[in-house]
Amino acid sequence: MDISKDLQKLIGDKLAEIRVKNKQTQQDIEFLTGIDSAEVSKYEQGKINFTVKTLSKFALALNVHPKDLFSFEFDIKKYKMDN
């Protein structure tokens, strides 16, 4: 199990969920963030790593607190530290 990839996917799922709930398209997010809509799709699919800057842009475009992008169930006990 890869915690980074799993978190990336969960954050992407949350992005898509909030965007749809807000009745926004990926093109709307592109306009607001300057991130190409094809890349927005990749972020939503968990295929691209998020930076703090990117997460901030998404939060502003979606009109949510950044912590809302992390509002999902997650079982940390499934993972072990790799040294």
GINORMO-V678070 format. One record per residue. RES is the residue in three letters. PHI is phi as a letter, one per 40 degrees, with the letter a starting at -180 (NA if undefined). Layout:
BEGIN
res:RES phi:PHI
res:RES phi:PHI
END
This chain:
BEGIN
res:MET phi:NA
res:ASP phi:b
res:ILE phi:d
res:SER phi:c
res:LYS phi:c
res:ASP phi:c
res:LEU phi:c
res:GLN phi:d
res:LYS phi:c
res:LEU phi:c
res:ILE phi:c
res:GLY phi:c
res:ASP phi:c
res:LYS phi:c
res:LEU phi:d
res:ALA phi:c
res:GLU phi:d
res:ILE phi:c
res:ARG phi:d
res:VAL phi:c
res:LYS phi:d
res:ASN phi:c
res:LYS phi:f
res:GLN phi:b
res:THR phi:c
res:GLN phi:c
res:GLN phi:c
res:ASP phi:d
res:ILE phi:c
res:GLU phi:d
res:PHE phi:d
res:LEU phi:c
res:THR phi:b
res:GLY phi:g
res:ILE phi:c
res:ASP phi:d
res:SER phi:c
res:ALA phi:c
res:GLU phi:c
res:VAL phi:d
res:SER phi:d
res:LYS phi:c
res:TYR phi:c
res:GLU phi:c
res:GLN phi:c
res:GLY phi:g
res:LYS phi:c
res:ILE phi:b
res:ASN phi:c
res:PHE phi:c
res:THR phi:b
res:VAL phi:c
res:LYS phi:c
res:THR phi:c
res:LEU phi:d
res:SER phi:c
res:LYS phi:c
res:PHE phi:c
res:ALA phi:c
res:LEU phi:c
res:ALA phi:c
res:LEU phi:c
res:ASN phi:f
res:VAL phi:b
res:HIS phi:c
res:PRO phi:d
res:LYS phi:c
res:ASP phi:c
res:LEU phi:c
res:PHE phi:b
res:SER phi:c
res:PHE phi:a
res:GLU phi:c
res:PHE phi:a
res:ASP phi:b
res:ILE phi:c
res:LYS phi:c
res:LYS phi:c
res:TYR phi:b
res:LYS phi:b
res:MET phi:c
res:ASP phi:c
res:ASN phi:c
END
